[in-house]
Amino acid sequence: MIVVTGGTQGIGRAVIGKFAAAGMDVATCSRTPEALSALKTALEASHPGIDVHTYSADMAVKDEVKDFCAYVNSLNRPIDVLVNNAGYFIPGAITTEPEGTLESMINANLYSAYYTTRGLIDRLIGQPSAHIFNICSIASIQAYPNGGAYAISKAGLLGFSRNLREELKSQNVRVTAVLPGATRTASWNGTPLPDERFMSSEDVAEAIFSAWSLSPRSVVEEILIRPQLGDI
């Protein structure tokens, strides 16, 4: 089974579609019950035979992260793949962004991955293809104007990924940090730039699936993907 946080749109949705097409059952969450219901209906119609488990949760809230983990654990299923994808982006400068922006970004983009991993790790250990993917960002390594709290939170997520890799290597759980550049998701709604200027979510999902498909003897520790024409 694959578990994806924030799975109803963007990269999370594309990853779910890729693994579901390979016959893997899915568990995911979102803040929007209606979006989860639509996702479940669409996936089970297009991929007969798979089970899709959904749970409504705001992954920026620690107690709701723990509730989601409790739900997944109640399924009593081994987990092959965990994708810590939940998070969001608000541009802003460190010195002028509203009070509380850093806390909200850390909660959504870093703590959600930390507590989800802690809550589900026992379901991954012992699986021959166990793999954790953390959806970081080009902002994890590249400073830019108005990156603000978002860049701080994503740099933290990369640090989390690297440390987790060291801790879990002896238990045969692979860990990969994914650092996408500008990807055409809802975060870019309203931009005047053409879609061709962005990467597609499906390309990111393809890279994740390919990394997971390697033998357990190998791990891609970091995946850095940029638009062909460069960063936006």
CORZI-V388751 format. One record per helix or strand. SS is the DSSP state (hx for helix, st for strand). FROM is the first residue (numbers start at 1). TO is the last residue. Records with the same first field share a line. If there is no record, write none. Layout:
SS = FROM-TO  FROM-TO
//
This chain:
st = 2-4  26-30  52-56  81-84  131-135  174-180  183-183  199-199  222-225
hx = 10-21  33-46  62-74  101-124  138-140  148-171  186-188  195-197  201-213
//
